[in-house]
Amino acid sequence: MQWELIVALVIAIPVILFPAAYVWYLNIGGILAAIRKARERRVAPDKKKELQEEEYRAAVTEALKHRLWH
């Protein structure tokens, strides 16, 4: 191979691979965030069952007050 071709490949390969790797990184980060959010939603009803009825009502009332006034 001629040296010009080798230099062109050495320059072109990182220019192509780094943006592709960055896009993959963003996609995987988004997928992981969606998985975490889904897990939190799935766990929330289980925690509600663990609370006693009175504590649950107090927690809901406090949450609604916080949302309505802030």
CHARMM internal coordinates of N, CA and C (Angstrom, degrees):
IC EDIT
DIST 1 N 1 CA 1.4614
DIST 1 CA 1 C 1.5186
ANGL 1 N 1 CA 1 C 109.53
DIST 1 C 2 N 1.2878
ANGL 1 CA 1 C 2 N 113.41
DIHE 1 N 1 CA 1 C 2 N 149.03
DIST 2 N 2 CA 1.4586
ANGL 1 C 2 N 2 CA 118.06
DIHE 1 CA 1 C 2 N 2 CA 176.67
DIST 2 CA 2 C 1.5154
ANGL 2 N 2 CA 2 C 109.24
DIHE 1 C 2 N 2 CA 2 C -79.44
DIST 2 C 3 N 1.3092
ANGL 2 CA 2 C 3 N 116.91
DIHE 2 N 2 CA 2 C 3 N 152.35
DIST 3 N 3 CA 1.4525
ANGL 2 C 3 N 3 CA 120.80
DIHE 2 CA 2 C 3 N 3 CA -175.74
DIST 3 CA 3 C 1.5197
ANGL 3 N 3 CA 3 C 111.87
DIHE 2 C 3 N 3 CA 3 C -64.78
DIST 3 C 4 N 1.3331
ANGL 3 CA 3 C 4 N 117.86
DIHE 3 N 3 CA 3 C 4 N -30.17
DIST 4 N 4 CA 1.4661
ANGL 3 C 4 N 4 CA 120.44
DIHE 3 CA 3 C 4 N 4 CA 179.49
DIST 4 CA 4 C 1.5290
ANGL 4 N 4 CA 4 C 111.28
DIHE 3 C 4 N 4 CA 4 C -63.81
DIST 4 C 5 N 1.3230
ANGL 4 CA 4 C 5 N 116.06
DIHE 4 N 4 CA 4 C 5 N -39.32
DIST 5 N 5 CA 1.4565
ANGL 4 C 5 N 5 CA 120.95
DIHE 4 CA 4 C 5 N 5 CA 179.16
DIST 5 CA 5 C 1.5286
ANGL 5 N 5 CA 5 C 110.73
DIHE 4 C 5 N 5 CA 5 C -67.02
DIST 5 C 6 N 1.3242
ANGL 5 CA 5 C 6 N 116.36
DIHE 5 N 5 CA 5 C 6 N -40.48
DIST 6 N 6 CA 1.4595
ANGL 5 C 6 N 6 CA 120.21
DIHE 5 CA 5 C 6 N 6 CA 178.61
DIST 6 CA 6 C 1.5269
ANGL 6 N 6 CA 6 C 110.40
DIHE 5 C 6 N 6 CA 6 C -63.93
DIST 6 C 7 N 1.3102
ANGL 6 CA 6 C 7 N 118.03
DIHE 6 N 6 CA 6 C 7 N -43.84
DIST 7 N 7 CA 1.4661
ANGL 6 C 7 N 7 CA 121.87
DIHE 6 CA 6 C 7 N 7 CA 178.34
DIST 7 CA 7 C 1.5285
ANGL 7 N 7 CA 7 C 110.25
DIHE 6 C 7 N 7 CA 7 C -63.09
DIST 7 C 8 N 1.3201
ANGL 7 CA 7 C 8 N 117.22
DIHE 7 N 7 CA 7 C 8 N -41.88
DIST 8 N 8 CA 1.4658
ANGL 7 C 8 N 8 CA 120.85
DIHE 7 CA 7 C 8 N 8 CA 178.62
DIST 8 CA 8 C 1.5257
ANGL 8 N 8 CA 8 C 110.74
DIHE 7 C 8 N 8 CA 8 C -62.18
DIST 8 C 9 N 1.3230
ANGL 8 CA 8 C 9 N 118.02
DIHE 8 N 8 CA 8 C 9 N -41.88
DIST 9 N 9 CA 1.4633
ANGL 8 C 9 N 9 CA 121.19
DIHE 8 CA 8 C 9 N 9 CA 178.22
DIST 9 CA 9 C 1.5241
ANGL 9 N 9 CA 9 C 111.48
DIHE 8 C 9 N 9 CA 9 C -66.14
DIST 9 C 10 N 1.3214
ANGL 9 CA 9 C 10 N 116.75
DIHE 9 N 9 CA 9 C 10 N -41.95
DIST 10 N 10 CA 1.4651
ANGL 9 C 10 N 10 CA 120.61
DIHE 9 CA 9 C 10 N 10 CA 179.58
DIST 10 CA 10 C 1.5258
ANGL 10 N 10 CA 10 C 110.66
DIHE 9 C 10 N 10 CA 10 C -62.55
DIST 10 C 11 N 1.2909
ANGL 10 CA 10 C 11 N 117.87
DIHE 10 N 10 CA 10 C 11 N -34.02
DIST 11 N 11 CA 1.4664
ANGL 10 C 11 N 11 CA 121.39
DIHE 10 CA 10 C 11 N 11 CA 178.85
DIST 11 CA 11 C 1.5307
ANGL 11 N 11 CA 11 C 111.09
DIHE 10 C 11 N 11 CA 11 C -82.00
DIST 11 C 12 N 1.3197
ANGL 11 CA 11 C 12 N 117.99
DIHE 11 N 11 CA 11 C 12 N -40.76
DIST 12 N 12 CA 1.4632
ANGL 11 C 12 N 12 CA 121.52
DIHE 11 CA 11 C 12 N 12 CA -173.84
DIST 12 CA 12 C 1.5255
ANGL 12 N 12 CA 12 C 113.04
DIHE 11 C 12 N 12 CA 12 C -73.25
DIST 12 C 13 N 1.3124
ANGL 12 CA 12 C 13 N 117.80
DIHE 12 N 12 CA 12 C 13 N -36.56
DIST 13 N 13 CA 1.4642
ANGL 12 C 13 N 13 CA 120.09
DIHE 12 CA 12 C 13 N 13 CA -176.18
DIST 13 CA 13 C 1.5295
ANGL 13 N 13 CA 13 C 111.71
DIHE 12 C 13 N 13 CA 13 C -61.47
DIST 13 C 14 N 1.3330
ANGL 13 CA 13 C 14 N 120.80
DIHE 13 N 13 CA 13 C 14 N -50.91
DIST 14 N 14 CA 1.4749
ANGL 13 C 14 N 14 CA 118.62
DIHE 13 CA 13 C 14 N 14 CA 177.57
DIST 14 CA 14 C 1.5289
ANGL 14 N 14 CA 14 C 113.25
DIHE 13 C 14 N 14 CA 14 C -64.05
DIST 14 C 15 N 1.3150
ANGL 14 CA 14 C 15 N 117.09
DIHE 14 N 14 CA 14 C 15 N -34.93
DIST 15 N 15 CA 1.4651
ANGL 14 C 15 N 15 CA 120.59
DIHE 14 CA 14 C 15 N 15 CA 179.50
DIST 15 CA 15 C 1.5240
ANGL 15 N 15 CA 15 C 110.31
DIHE 14 C 15 N 15 CA 15 C -62.49
DIST 15 C 16 N 1.3080
ANGL 15 CA 15 C 16 N 118.18
DIHE 15 N 15 CA 15 C 16 N -33.26
DIST 16 N 16 CA 1.4618
ANGL 15 C 16 N 16 CA 122.42
DIHE 15 CA 15 C 16 N 16 CA 179.36
DIST 16 CA 16 C 1.5254
ANGL 16 N 16 CA 16 C 111.14
DIHE 15 C 16 N 16 CA 16 C -84.03
DIST 16 C 17 N 1.3351
ANGL 16 CA 16 C 17 N 117.61
DIHE 16 N 16 CA 16 C 17 N -42.14
DIST 17 N 17 CA 1.4591
ANGL 16 C 17 N 17 CA 120.88
DIHE 16 CA 16 C 17 N 17 CA -172.90
DIST 17 CA 17 C 1.5250
ANGL 17 N 17 CA 17 C 113.68
DIHE 16 C 17 N 17 CA 17 C -76.19
DIST 17 C 18 N 1.3163
ANGL 17 CA 17 C 18 N 120.00
DIHE 17 N 17 CA 17 C 18 N -37.37
DIST 18 N 18 CA 1.4650
ANGL 17 C 18 N 18 CA 120.61
DIHE 17 CA 17 C 18 N 18 CA -177.54
DIST 18 CA 18 C 1.5236
ANGL 18 N 18 CA 18 C 113.28
DIHE 17 C 18 N 18 CA 18 C -63.21
DIST 18 C 19 N 1.3255
ANGL 18 CA 18 C 19 N 120.51
DIHE 18 N 18 CA 18 C 19 N -46.58
DIST 19 N 19 CA 1.4642
ANGL 18 C 19 N 19 CA 118.69
DIHE 18 CA 18 C 19 N 19 CA 176.07
DIST 19 CA 19 C 1.5344
ANGL 19 N 19 CA 19 C 112.96
DIHE 18 C 19 N 19 CA 19 C -63.18
DIST 19 C 20 N 1.3147
ANGL 19 CA 19 C 20 N 116.94
DIHE 19 N 19 CA 19 C 20 N -37.47
DIST 20 N 20 CA 1.4658
ANGL 19 C 20 N 20 CA 119.85
DIHE 19 CA 19 C 20 N 20 CA 178.46
DIST 20 CA 20 C 1.5271
ANGL 20 N 20 CA 20 C 110.37
DIHE 19 C 20 N 20 CA 20 C -64.68
DIST 20 C 21 N 1.3254
ANGL 20 CA 20 C 21 N 116.85
DIHE 20 N 20 CA 20 C 21 N -42.66
DIST 21 N 21 CA 1.4610
ANGL 20 C 21 N 21 CA 120.43
DIHE 20 CA 20 C 21 N 21 CA 178.31
DIST 21 CA 21 C 1.5267
ANGL 21 N 21 CA 21 C 110.67
DIHE 20 C 21 N 21 CA 21 C -64.62
DIST 21 C 22 N 1.3142
ANGL 21 CA 21 C 22 N 117.91
DIHE 21 N 21 CA 21 C 22 N -36.83
DIST 22 N 22 CA 1.4719
ANGL 21 C 22 N 22 CA 121.39
DIHE 21 CA 21 C 22 N 22 CA 179.10
DIST 22 CA 22 C 1.5315
ANGL 22 N 22 CA 22 C 110.63
DIHE 21 C 22 N 22 CA 22 C -66.38
DIST 22 C 23 N 1.3007
ANGL 22 CA 22 C 23 N 117.87
DIHE 22 N 22 CA 22 C 23 N -42.13
DIST 23 N 23 CA 1.4673
ANGL 22 C 23 N 23 CA 121.22
DIHE 22 CA 22 C 23 N 23 CA 178.32
DIST 23 CA 23 C 1.5278
ANGL 23 N 23 CA 23 C 109.93
DIHE 22 C 23 N 23 CA 23 C -64.79
DIST 23 C 24 N 1.3149
ANGL 23 CA 23 C 24 N 117.99
DIHE 23 N 23 CA 23 C 24 N -41.01
DIST 24 N 24 CA 1.4692
ANGL 23 C 24 N 24 CA 120.71
DIHE 23 CA 23 C 24 N 24 CA 176.57
DIST 24 CA 24 C 1.5104
ANGL 24 N 24 CA 24 C 110.46
DIHE 23 C 24 N 24 CA 24 C -61.83
DIST 24 C 25 N 1.3261
ANGL 24 CA 24 C 25 N 116.67
DIHE 24 N 24 CA 24 C 25 N -42.19
DIST 25 N 25 CA 1.4648
ANGL 24 C 25 N 25 CA 121.55
DIHE 24 CA 24 C 25 N 25 CA 178.93
DIST 25 CA 25 C 1.5358
ANGL 25 N 25 CA 25 C 110.45
DIHE 24 C 25 N 25 CA 25 C -59.54
DIST 25 C 26 N 1.3280
ANGL 25 CA 25 C 26 N 117.06
DIHE 25 N 25 CA 25 C 26 N -44.75
DIST 26 N 26 CA 1.4713
ANGL 25 C 26 N 26 CA 120.49
DIHE 25 CA 25 C 26 N 26 CA 179.05
DIST 26 CA 26 C 1.5254
ANGL 26 N 26 CA 26 C 111.23
DIHE 25 C 26 N 26 CA 26 C -64.48
DIST 26 C 27 N 1.3121
ANGL 26 CA 26 C 27 N 117.38
DIHE 26 N 26 CA 26 C 27 N -42.07
DIST 27 N 27 CA 1.4674
ANGL 26 C 27 N 27 CA 120.81
DIHE 26 CA 26 C 27 N 27 CA 179.63
DIST 27 CA 27 C 1.5248
ANGL 27 N 27 CA 27 C 111.36
DIHE 26 C 27 N 27 CA 27 C -63.67
DIST 27 C 28 N 1.3100
ANGL 27 CA 27 C 28 N 116.92
DIHE 27 N 27 CA 27 C 28 N -45.53
DIST 28 N 28 CA 1.4630
ANGL 27 C 28 N 28 CA 120.53
DIHE 27 CA 27 C 28 N 28 CA -178.92
DIST 28 CA 28 C 1.5300
ANGL 28 N 28 CA 28 C 109.71
DIHE 27 C 28 N 28 CA 28 C -65.77
DIST 28 C 29 N 1.3366
ANGL 28 CA 28 C 29 N 117.34
DIHE 28 N 28 CA 28 C 29 N -38.94
DIST 29 N 29 CA 1.4659
ANGL 28 C 29 N 29 CA 120.50
DIHE 28 CA 28 C 29 N 29 CA 176.72
DIST 29 CA 29 C 1.5208
ANGL 29 N 29 CA 29 C 111.79
DIHE 28 C 29 N 29 CA 29 C -61.69
DIST 29 C 30 N 1.3114
ANGL 29 CA 29 C 30 N 117.52
DIHE 29 N 29 CA 29 C 30 N -41.00
DIST 30 N 30 CA 1.4579
ANGL 29 C 30 N 30 CA 121.12
DIHE 29 CA 29 C 30 N 30 CA 177.37
DIST 30 CA 30 C 1.5138
ANGL 30 N 30 CA 30 C 112.64
DIHE 29 C 30 N 30 CA 30 C -65.76
DIST 30 C 31 N 1.3088
ANGL 30 CA 30 C 31 N 116.24
DIHE 30 N 30 CA 30 C 31 N -39.85
DIST 31 N 31 CA 1.4669
ANGL 30 C 31 N 31 CA 120.27
DIHE 30 CA 30 C 31 N 31 CA 178.60
DIST 31 CA 31 C 1.5226
ANGL 31 N 31 CA 31 C 110.00
DIHE 30 C 31 N 31 CA 31 C -65.08
DIST 31 C 32 N 1.3234
ANGL 31 CA 31 C 32 N 117.22
DIHE 31 N 31 CA 31 C 32 N -44.31
DIST 32 N 32 CA 1.4607
ANGL 31 C 32 N 32 CA 120.36
DIHE 31 CA 31 C 32 N 32 CA 179.34
DIST 32 CA 32 C 1.5290
ANGL 32 N 32 CA 32 C 111.53
DIHE 31 C 32 N 32 CA 32 C -63.81
DIST 32 C 33 N 1.3256
ANGL 32 CA 32 C 33 N 117.63
DIHE 32 N 32 CA 32 C 33 N -38.80
DIST 33 N 33 CA 1.4619
ANGL 32 C 33 N 33 CA 120.58
DIHE 32 CA 32 C 33 N 33 CA 177.35
DIST 33 CA 33 C 1.5289
ANGL 33 N 33 CA 33 C 110.84
DIHE 32 C 33 N 33 CA 33 C -63.45
DIST 33 C 34 N 1.3224
ANGL 33 CA 33 C 34 N 117.33
DIHE 33 N 33 CA 33 C 34 N -40.64
DIST 34 N 34 CA 1.4649
ANGL 33 C 34 N 34 CA 120.86
DIHE 33 CA 33 C 34 N 34 CA 178.46
DIST 34 CA 34 C 1.5239
ANGL 34 N 34 CA 34 C 111.20
DIHE 33 C 34 N 34 CA 34 C -65.56
DIST 34 C 35 N 1.3260
ANGL 34 CA 34 C 35 N 116.81
DIHE 34 N 34 CA 34 C 35 N -38.27
DIST 35 N 35 CA 1.4641
ANGL 34 C 35 N 35 CA 120.31
DIHE 34 CA 34 C 35 N 35 CA 178.30
DIST 35 CA 35 C 1.5236
ANGL 35 N 35 CA 35 C 110.21
DIHE 34 C 35 N 35 CA 35 C -65.44
DIST 35 C 36 N 1.3349
ANGL 35 CA 35 C 36 N 117.12
DIHE 35 N 35 CA 35 C 36 N -44.14
DIST 36 N 36 CA 1.4743
ANGL 35 C 36 N 36 CA 120.30
DIHE 35 CA 35 C 36 N 36 CA 178.69
DIST 36 CA 36 C 1.5239
ANGL 36 N 36 CA 36 C 111.40
DIHE 35 C 36 N 36 CA 36 C -60.62
DIST 36 C 37 N 1.3264
ANGL 36 CA 36 C 37 N 115.91
DIHE 36 N 36 CA 36 C 37 N -42.92
DIST 37 N 37 CA 1.4675
ANGL 36 C 37 N 37 CA 119.98
DIHE 36 CA 36 C 37 N 37 CA -179.56
DIST 37 CA 37 C 1.5251
ANGL 37 N 37 CA 37 C 110.82
DIHE 36 C 37 N 37 CA 37 C -64.30
DIST 37 C 38 N 1.3172
ANGL 37 CA 37 C 38 N 117.19
DIHE 37 N 37 CA 37 C 38 N -40.93
DIST 38 N 38 CA 1.4675
ANGL 37 C 38 N 38 CA 121.01
DIHE 37 CA 37 C 38 N 38 CA 178.67
DIST 38 CA 38 C 1.5239
ANGL 38 N 38 CA 38 C 110.71
DIHE 37 C 38 N 38 CA 38 C -64.46
DIST 38 C 39 N 1.3302
ANGL 38 CA 38 C 39 N 117.01
DIHE 38 N 38 CA 38 C 39 N -39.34
DIST 39 N 39 CA 1.4573
ANGL 38 C 39 N 39 CA 119.92
DIHE 38 CA 38 C 39 N 39 CA 177.95
DIST 39 CA 39 C 1.5227
ANGL 39 N 39 CA 39 C 111.05
DIHE 38 C 39 N 39 CA 39 C -64.09
DIST 39 C 40 N 1.3357
ANGL 39 CA 39 C 40 N 116.75
DIHE 39 N 39 CA 39 C 40 N -41.68
DIST 40 N 40 CA 1.4676
ANGL 39 C 40 N 40 CA 120.06
DIHE 39 CA 39 C 40 N 40 CA 178.67
DIST 40 CA 40 C 1.5241
ANGL 40 N 40 CA 40 C 110.93
DIHE 39 C 40 N 40 CA 40 C -61.53
DIST 40 C 41 N 1.3188
ANGL 40 CA 40 C 41 N 117.33
DIHE 40 N 40 CA 40 C 41 N -41.42
DIST 41 N 41 CA 1.4623
ANGL 40 C 41 N 41 CA 120.45
DIHE 40 CA 40 C 41 N 41 CA 178.90
DIST 41 CA 41 C 1.5218
ANGL 41 N 41 CA 41 C 111.69
DIHE 40 C 41 N 41 CA 41 C -65.72
DIST 41 C 42 N 1.3318
ANGL 41 CA 41 C 42 N 116.03
DIHE 41 N 41 CA 41 C 42 N -35.42
DIST 42 N 42 CA 1.4561
ANGL 41 C 42 N 42 CA 120.17
DIHE 41 CA 41 C 42 N 42 CA -179.06
DIST 42 CA 42 C 1.5306
ANGL 42 N 42 CA 42 C 111.04
DIHE 41 C 42 N 42 CA 42 C -73.18
DIST 42 C 43 N 1.3251
ANGL 42 CA 42 C 43 N 117.47
DIHE 42 N 42 CA 42 C 43 N -33.02
DIST 43 N 43 CA 1.4616
ANGL 42 C 43 N 43 CA 121.27
DIHE 42 CA 42 C 43 N 43 CA -177.86
DIST 43 CA 43 C 1.5239
ANGL 43 N 43 CA 43 C 111.12
DIHE 42 C 43 N 43 CA 43 C -78.57
DIST 43 C 44 N 1.3144
ANGL 43 CA 43 C 44 N 118.57
DIHE 43 N 43 CA 43 C 44 N -29.73
DIST 44 N 44 CA 1.4669
ANGL 43 C 44 N 44 CA 122.43
DIHE 43 CA 43 C 44 N 44 CA -175.89
DIST 44 CA 44 C 1.5336
ANGL 44 N 44 CA 44 C 113.21
DIHE 43 C 44 N 44 CA 44 C -54.73
DIST 44 C 45 N 1.3237
ANGL 44 CA 44 C 45 N 121.65
DIHE 44 N 44 CA 44 C 45 N -47.05
DIST 45 N 45 CA 1.4671
ANGL 44 C 45 N 45 CA 119.98
DIHE 44 CA 44 C 45 N 45 CA 179.07
DIST 45 CA 45 C 1.5334
ANGL 45 N 45 CA 45 C 112.90
DIHE 44 C 45 N 45 CA 45 C -62.38
DIST 45 C 46 N 1.3334
ANGL 45 CA 45 C 46 N 117.76
DIHE 45 N 45 CA 45 C 46 N -33.30
DIST 46 N 46 CA 1.4582
ANGL 45 C 46 N 46 CA 120.37
DIHE 45 CA 45 C 46 N 46 CA 178.04
DIST 46 CA 46 C 1.5206
ANGL 46 N 46 CA 46 C 111.23
DIHE 45 C 46 N 46 CA 46 C -64.47
DIST 46 C 47 N 1.3214
ANGL 46 CA 46 C 47 N 116.85
DIHE 46 N 46 CA 46 C 47 N -38.86
DIST 47 N 47 CA 1.4604
ANGL 46 C 47 N 47 CA 120.46
DIHE 46 CA 46 C 47 N 47 CA 179.02
DIST 47 CA 47 C 1.5209
ANGL 47 N 47 CA 47 C 110.59
DIHE 46 C 47 N 47 CA 47 C -67.80
DIST 47 C 48 N 1.3330
ANGL 47 CA 47 C 48 N 116.35
DIHE 47 N 47 CA 47 C 48 N -34.20
DIST 48 N 48 CA 1.4594
ANGL 47 C 48 N 48 CA 120.05
DIHE 47 CA 47 C 48 N 48 CA 178.74
DIST 48 CA 48 C 1.5302
ANGL 48 N 48 CA 48 C 110.51
DIHE 47 C 48 N 48 CA 48 C -61.42
DIST 48 C 49 N 1.3154
ANGL 48 CA 48 C 49 N 116.93
DIHE 48 N 48 CA 48 C 49 N -39.19
DIST 49 N 49 CA 1.4570
ANGL 48 C 49 N 49 CA 121.18
DIHE 48 CA 48 C 49 N 49 CA 179.83
DIST 49 CA 49 C 1.5199
ANGL 49 N 49 CA 49 C 111.36
DIHE 48 C 49 N 49 CA 49 C -65.49
DIST 49 C 50 N 1.3282
ANGL 49 CA 49 C 50 N 116.80
DIHE 49 N 49 CA 49 C 50 N -32.24
DIST 50 N 50 CA 1.4518
ANGL 49 C 50 N 50 CA 121.07
DIHE 49 CA 49 C 50 N 50 CA -178.09
DIST 50 CA 50 C 1.5312
ANGL 50 N 50 CA 50 C 111.77
DIHE 49 C 50 N 50 CA 50 C -70.42
DIST 50 C 51 N 1.3058
ANGL 50 CA 50 C 51 N 116.75
DIHE 50 N 50 CA 50 C 51 N -31.11
DIST 51 N 51 CA 1.4672
ANGL 50 C 51 N 51 CA 119.51
DIHE 50 CA 50 C 51 N 51 CA -179.35
DIST 51 CA 51 C 1.5239
ANGL 51 N 51 CA 51 C 110.01
DIHE 50 C 51 N 51 CA 51 C -72.62
DIST 51 C 52 N 1.2870
ANGL 51 CA 51 C 52 N 114.93
DIHE 51 N 51 CA 51 C 52 N 148.65
DIST 52 N 52 CA 1.4618
ANGL 51 C 52 N 52 CA 118.33
DIHE 51 CA 51 C 52 N 52 CA 173.25
DIST 52 CA 52 C 1.5271
ANGL 52 N 52 CA 52 C 107.89
DIHE 51 C 52 N 52 CA 52 C -74.23
DIST 52 C 53 N 1.3209
ANGL 52 CA 52 C 53 N 116.10
DIHE 52 N 52 CA 52 C 53 N 159.93
DIST 53 N 53 CA 1.4588
ANGL 52 C 53 N 53 CA 121.34
DIHE 52 CA 52 C 53 N 53 CA -174.45
DIST 53 CA 53 C 1.5321
ANGL 53 N 53 CA 53 C 111.69
DIHE 52 C 53 N 53 CA 53 C -57.17
DIST 53 C 54 N 1.2973
ANGL 53 CA 53 C 54 N 117.28
DIHE 53 N 53 CA 53 C 54 N -44.39
DIST 54 N 54 CA 1.4505
ANGL 53 C 54 N 54 CA 120.68
DIHE 53 CA 53 C 54 N 54 CA -178.00
DIST 54 CA 54 C 1.5274
ANGL 54 N 54 CA 54 C 111.92
DIHE 53 C 54 N 54 CA 54 C -66.04
DIST 54 C 55 N 1.3095
ANGL 54 CA 54 C 55 N 116.28
DIHE 54 N 54 CA 54 C 55 N -43.40
DIST 55 N 55 CA 1.4688
ANGL 54 C 55 N 55 CA 120.41
DIHE 54 CA 54 C 55 N 55 CA 178.72
DIST 55 CA 55 C 1.5231
ANGL 55 N 55 CA 55 C 110.37
DIHE 54 C 55 N 55 CA 55 C -63.24
DIST 55 C 56 N 1.3246
ANGL 55 CA 55 C 56 N 116.25
DIHE 55 N 55 CA 55 C 56 N -38.09
DIST 56 N 56 CA 1.4603
ANGL 55 C 56 N 56 CA 120.23
DIHE 55 CA 55 C 56 N 56 CA 178.89
DIST 56 CA 56 C 1.5250
ANGL 56 N 56 CA 56 C 111.35
DIHE 55 C 56 N 56 CA 56 C -63.23
DIST 56 C 57 N 1.3191
ANGL 56 CA 56 C 57 N 116.30
DIHE 56 N 56 CA 56 C 57 N -45.36
DIST 57 N 57 CA 1.4682
ANGL 56 C 57 N 57 CA 119.34
DIHE 56 CA 56 C 57 N 57 CA 178.63
DIST 57 CA 57 C 1.5230
ANGL 57 N 57 CA 57 C 111.51
DIHE 56 C 57 N 57 CA 57 C -61.94
DIST 57 C 58 N 1.3332
ANGL 57 CA 57 C 58 N 116.38
DIHE 57 N 57 CA 57 C 58 N -41.94
DIST 58 N 58 CA 1.4668
ANGL 57 C 58 N 58 CA 119.87
DIHE 57 CA 57 C 58 N 58 CA 178.79
DIST 58 CA 58 C 1.5303
ANGL 58 N 58 CA 58 C 110.72
DIHE 57 C 58 N 58 CA 58 C -63.61
DIST 58 C 59 N 1.3171
ANGL 58 CA 58 C 59 N 116.92
DIHE 58 N 58 CA 58 C 59 N -40.61
DIST 59 N 59 CA 1.4629
ANGL 58 C 59 N 59 CA 120.60
DIHE 58 CA 58 C 59 N 59 CA 179.79
DIST 59 CA 59 C 1.5248
ANGL 59 N 59 CA 59 C 111.17
DIHE 58 C 59 N 59 CA 59 C -65.63
DIST 59 C 60 N 1.3247
ANGL 59 CA 59 C 60 N 117.11
DIHE 59 N 59 CA 59 C 60 N -41.96
DIST 60 N 60 CA 1.4647
ANGL 59 C 60 N 60 CA 120.68
DIHE 59 CA 59 C 60 N 60 CA 179.47
DIST 60 CA 60 C 1.5249
ANGL 60 N 60 CA 60 C 110.25
DIHE 59 C 60 N 60 CA 60 C -65.86
DIST 60 C 61 N 1.3281
ANGL 60 CA 60 C 61 N 116.75
DIHE 60 N 60 CA 60 C 61 N -43.45
DIST 61 N 61 CA 1.4656
ANGL 60 C 61 N 61 CA 120.54
DIHE 60 CA 60 C 61 N 61 CA 179.08
DIST 61 CA 61 C 1.5179
ANGL 61 N 61 CA 61 C 110.47
DIHE 60 C 61 N 61 CA 61 C -60.54
DIST 61 C 62 N 1.3203
ANGL 61 CA 61 C 62 N 117.31
DIHE 61 N 61 CA 61 C 62 N -44.03
DIST 62 N 62 CA 1.4586
ANGL 61 C 62 N 62 CA 120.99
DIHE 61 CA 61 C 62 N 62 CA -179.89
DIST 62 CA 62 C 1.5303
ANGL 62 N 62 CA 62 C 110.79
DIHE 61 C 62 N 62 CA 62 C -64.77
DIST 62 C 63 N 1.3158
ANGL 62 CA 62 C 63 N 116.44
DIHE 62 N 62 CA 62 C 63 N -40.54
DIST 63 N 63 CA 1.4650
ANGL 62 C 63 N 63 CA 120.03
DIHE 62 CA 62 C 63 N 63 CA 179.25
DIST 63 CA 63 C 1.5221
ANGL 63 N 63 CA 63 C 111.00
DIHE 62 C 63 N 63 CA 63 C -64.87
DIST 63 C 64 N 1.3272
ANGL 63 CA 63 C 64 N 116.90
DIHE 63 N 63 CA 63 C 64 N -41.82
DIST 64 N 64 CA 1.4647
ANGL 63 C 64 N 64 CA 119.90
DIHE 63 CA 63 C 64 N 64 CA 179.22
DIST 64 CA 64 C 1.5228
ANGL 64 N 64 CA 64 C 110.97
DIHE 63 C 64 N 64 CA 64 C -65.72
DIST 64 C 65 N 1.3190
ANGL 64 CA 64 C 65 N 117.63
DIHE 64 N 64 CA 64 C 65 N -41.47
DIST 65 N 65 CA 1.4693
ANGL 64 C 65 N 65 CA 120.32
DIHE 64 CA 64 C 65 N 65 CA 176.80
DIST 65 CA 65 C 1.5164
ANGL 65 N 65 CA 65 C 110.39
DIHE 64 C 65 N 65 CA 65 C -59.44
DIST 65 C 66 N 1.3133
ANGL 65 CA 65 C 66 N 115.74
DIHE 65 N 65 CA 65 C 66 N -43.76
DIST 66 N 66 CA 1.4643
ANGL 65 C 66 N 66 CA 120.02
DIHE 65 CA 65 C 66 N 66 CA -178.74
DIST 66 CA 66 C 1.5340
ANGL 66 N 66 CA 66 C 110.68
DIHE 65 C 66 N 66 CA 66 C -63.97
DIST 66 C 67 N 1.3237
ANGL 66 CA 66 C 67 N 116.92
DIHE 66 N 66 CA 66 C 67 N -41.38
DIST 67 N 67 CA 1.4611
ANGL 66 C 67 N 67 CA 119.60
DIHE 66 CA 66 C 67 N 67 CA -179.66
DIST 67 CA 67 C 1.5259
ANGL 67 N 67 CA 67 C 112.87
DIHE 66 C 67 N 67 CA 67 C -71.08
DIST 67 C 68 N 1.3202
ANGL 67 CA 67 C 68 N 116.82
DIHE 67 N 67 CA 67 C 68 N -37.40
DIST 68 N 68 CA 1.4578
ANGL 67 C 68 N 68 CA 119.90
DIHE 67 CA 67 C 68 N 68 CA -176.48
DIST 68 CA 68 C 1.5317
ANGL 68 N 68 CA 68 C 112.48
DIHE 67 C 68 N 68 CA 68 C -74.11
DIST 68 C 69 N 1.3084
ANGL 68 CA 68 C 69 N 117.77
DIHE 68 N 68 CA 68 C 69 N -35.34
DIST 69 N 69 CA 1.4615
ANGL 68 C 69 N 69 CA 120.27
DIHE 68 CA 68 C 69 N 69 CA -172.80
DIST 69 CA 69 C 1.5105
ANGL 69 N 69 CA 69 C 113.52
DIHE 68 C 69 N 69 CA 69 C -101.07
DIST 69 C 70 N 1.3301
ANGL 69 CA 69 C 70 N 119.43
DIHE 69 N 69 CA 69 C 70 N -7.81
DIST 70 N 70 CA 1.4661
ANGL 69 C 70 N 70 CA 119.61
DIHE 69 CA 69 C 70 N 70 CA -177.89
DIST 70 CA 70 C 1.4813
ANGL 70 N 70 CA 70 C 111.01
DIHE 69 C 70 N 70 CA 70 C -120.96
END
COOR INIT
IC SEED 1 N 1 CA 1 C
IC BUILD
